[in-house]
């Protein structure tokens, strides 16, 4: 069994929480499936859930190179040098990290839903949208990479994992794949 889920902001990528925070169980009532990879509580977007341990390993473990595409709203106006550093690699506490591709988008994608709650807005500081493709999947990697080049991430949405995409799923919706 394979499920695709559009995880809303503020939801934990697990089915239980002793602190009473929102979890996958608030949205998905299918027994026996587990996340193939994680998304931080403050990130949104595509999660793959499966009951197949081998598939879970292939999707979540960096050694298998499953591509993940993210939209990142960053604080600041990215320079060509900053974008190049994201591609060539930045040094993080747990070693070097680089994106396979980075694209500066002209604006927020028109199909993207508003975040609830909205991000903070500061009139004197510009924001930009990046599309980044990674094959690694380290903890908070996109956020740490953009911060390392001076572009803190304000909003992060995963739109693709391998061949699977959000494809019209609204936040909180899921569907079973054939």
C-alpha positions as CSV (number, residue, x, y, z in Angstrom):
1,X,0.0,0.0,0.0
2,X,1.2,3.5,-0.9
3,X,-0.3,6.8,0.3
4,X,0.5,10.3,-0.7
5,X,-0.3,13.0,1.9
6,X,-0.1,16.8,1.8
7,X,1.1,17.5,5.3
8,X,-0.1,20.9,6.6
9,X,2.1,23.2,8.6
10,X,2.3,22.3,12.3
11,X,1.6,18.6,11.9
12,X,4.2,16.1,13.2
13,X,5.4,13.4,10.7
14,X,4.4,10.6,13.1
15,X,1.2,9.0,14.3
16,X,1.5,9.6,18.0
17,X,2.6,12.4,20.3
18,X,2.5,12.5,24.1
19,X,2.3,16.3,24.1
20,X,-1.0,16.5,22.3
21,X,0.3,18.1,19.1
22,X,-1.3,17.4,15.7
23,X,0.0,14.2,14.1
24,X,-0.6,12.1,11.0
25,X,-3.4,10.3,12.9
26,X,-5.5,13.4,12.8
27,X,-5.7,13.0,9.0
28,X,-4.9,9.4,8.0
29,X,-7.0,6.5,9.4
30,X,-5.2,3.7,7.6
31,X,-3.5,1.1,9.8
32,X,-0.1,-0.3,9.1
33,X,1.4,2.5,7.0
34,X,4.5,4.4,8.1
35,X,6.2,7.6,6.7
36,X,8.9,7.0,4.2
37,X,11.0,10.0,5.3
38,X,10.0,13.0,7.4
39,X,9.0,16.6,7.1
40,X,9.6,18.9,10.0
41,X,6.6,20.2,11.9
42,X,7.2,23.7,10.4
43,X,7.4,22.4,6.8
44,X,4.5,21.5,4.5
45,X,3.9,19.3,1.5
46,X,4.3,15.8,0.1
47,X,4.8,12.8,2.4
48,X,4.9,9.2,1.2
49,X,3.5,6.6,3.5
50,X,3.7,2.8,2.9
51,X,3.4,-0.6,4.5
52,X,6.3,-1.8,2.4
53,X,9.6,-1.7,4.4
54,X,11.8,-2.1,1.4
55,X,10.1,0.8,-0.4
56,X,10.2,2.9,2.8
57,X,14.0,2.4,2.9
58,X,14.4,3.3,-0.8
59,X,12.5,6.5,-0.5
60,X,13.9,7.7,2.8
61,X,17.6,6.6,2.9
62,X,20.0,9.0,1.1
63,X,22.1,6.2,-0.4
64,X,19.2,5.4,-2.8
65,X,19.2,9.0,-4.1
66,X,15.4,9.5,-4.3
67,X,15.1,13.1,-5.6
68,X,13.0,15.5,-3.5
69,X,11.9,18.9,-4.8
70,X,11.2,21.7,-2.5
71,X,9.8,25.3,-2.8
72,X,11.6,27.5,-0.3
73,X,10.5,31.1,0.5
74,X,13.6,32.8,1.7
75,X,14.3,36.1,3.3
76,X,16.5,38.3,1.1
77,X,17.2,38.6,-2.6
78,X,19.5,35.7,-3.7
79,X,22.6,36.6,-5.6
80,X,24.2,34.5,-8.3
81,X,27.0,33.7,-5.8
82,X,24.5,32.5,-3.1
83,X,22.7,30.3,-5.6
84,X,26.1,28.9,-6.8
85,X,27.1,28.0,-3.3
86,X,23.8,26.0,-2.8
87,X,24.8,24.0,-5.9
88,X,28.5,23.6,-5.2
89,X,28.0,22.9,-1.5
90,X,28.0,24.4,1.9
91,X,29.5,23.0,5.0
92,X,27.0,22.0,7.7
93,X,27.7,20.7,11.2
94,X,27.2,17.1,9.8
95,X,29.2,17.6,6.7
96,X,29.0,19.1,3.2
97,X,25.6,19.5,1.5
98,X,24.6,20.6,-2.0
99,X,21.5,20.8,-4.1
100,X,21.3,19.0,-7.4
101,X,19.5,22.0,-8.9
102,X,18.5,25.5,-7.7
103,X,16.2,27.8,-9.5
104,X,15.2,31.3,-8.6
105,X,11.4,31.6,-9.3
106,X,9.9,34.9,-10.4
107,X,7.2,34.8,-7.7
108,X,5.2,32.5,-5.5
109,X,3.7,29.7,-7.7
110,X,0.1,30.6,-8.4
111,X,-1.2,27.1,-7.4
112,X,0.3,27.2,-3.9
113,X,-2.1,27.6,-1.1
114,X,-1.8,30.2,1.6
115,X,-0.1,29.1,4.7
116,X,-2.1,28.9,7.9
117,X,-0.8,30.7,10.0
118,X,0.7,33.1,7.5
119,X,4.5,33.8,7.6
120,X,5.7,37.0,9.2
121,X,6.0,39.9,6.8
122,X,8.6,42.6,7.1
123,X,8.2,45.5,4.6
124,X,11.8,46.4,4.6
125,X,13.2,42.9,3.8
126,X,12.5,41.3,0.4
127,X,11.6,37.7,0.0
128,X,12.2,35.3,-2.9
129,X,11.1,31.8,-3.9
130,X,13.6,29.0,-4.8
131,X,13.0,25.6,-6.2
132,X,15.6,23.2,-4.9
133,X,16.2,19.5,-5.8
134,X,18.0,17.3,-3.3
135,X,18.8,13.6,-3.2
136,X,20.1,13.7,0.4
137,X,17.5,13.9,3.2
138,X,19.3,15.2,6.3
139,X,17.5,16.8,9.2
140,X,16.4,20.3,8.2
141,X,18.8,20.3,5.3
142,X,17.1,22.9,3.1
143,X,16.7,25.3,6.0
144,X,20.3,24.8,7.1
145,X,21.7,25.2,3.6
146,X,19.8,28.5,2.8
147,X,20.8,29.9,6.3
148,X,24.4,29.0,5.5
149,X,24.4,31.3,2.5
150,X,22.5,34.1,4.2
151,X,19.0,33.4,3.0
152,X,16.9,32.1,6.0
153,X,13.9,30.0,4.9
154,X,10.6,31.4,5.9
155,X,8.4,28.7,4.3
156,X,9.3,25.3,3.0
157,X,7.0,23.1,0.9
158,X,8.0,19.7,-0.5
159,X,6.3,19.2,-3.9
160,X,7.9,16.0,-5.2
161,X,9.4,12.7,-3.9
162,X,10.9,10.6,-6.7
163,X,8.1,10.3,-9.3
164,X,5.3,11.2,-6.9
165,X,3.9,14.8,-6.7
166,X,1.3,16.7,-4.8
167,X,-0.8,16.7,-8.0
168,X,-3.7,18.6,-6.7
169,X,-3.8,17.4,-3.1
170,X,-4.9,20.1,-0.8
171,X,-3.3,20.5,2.7
172,X,-4.6,17.6,4.9
173,X,-5.7,15.4,1.9
174,X,-4.3,12.0,1.0
175,X,-4.8,9.5,-1.7
176,X,-3.9,5.9,-2.2
177,X,-1.8,5.1,-5.2
178,X,-2.4,2.0,-7.3
